[in-house]
Amino acid sequence: MGDLPDEPEAAGPAPGGGRSAPRRIRTDPEHVERDLSCLVLTVVELVRQLVERQCVRRMDHGDLADEQVEALGLTLMRLDEAMDDLCDRFGLERSDLNLDLGPLGTLLPRD
């Protein structure tokens, strides 16, 4: 078996004139760890944003006491800081977590 290149090889033009699809993926441990970290953090960020939206809805409807609103606000701020810390730890930006789903758009809303 010969050595595999570090960069994926392009398979040629994609249908519709878009970007070409790679024929091979990187399999070295550094990239696998980073990509897996990115995938896990993407799921965590999606859940965090859903929880945040639900909390805002409940606050808007007056379903929460003032103490609960204060506790939720503090918790959401800490979760946001924790996401920043995890992204820093794995060398990722928040924008790296927003997967492009092709014709469906991006997974996370753009700020």
Residue pairs with C-beta under 8 A, 6 or more apart in sequence:
4 24
4 27
5 24
6 26
6 28
8 22
8 23
8 24
8 25
8 26
9 22
9 23
9 24
10 20
10 21
10 22
10 23
11 20
11 21
11 22
11 23
12 20
13 20
14 20
14 21
26 32
34 90
34 91
34 92
37 90
37 92
38 90
38 92
38 96
38 97
41 83
41 86
41 87
41 90
41 92
41 97
42 97
42 98
42 99
42 107
42 108
44 83
44 86
45 83
45 94
45 97
45 108
46 107
46 108
48 79
48 80
48 83
49 108
49 109
51 76
51 79
52 76
55 72
55 76
58 64
59 69
59 72
64 72
83 94
84 94
87 93
87 94
87 96
87 97
97 108
98 106
98 107
98 108
98 110
99 106
99 107
99 108
100 106
100 107
101 107
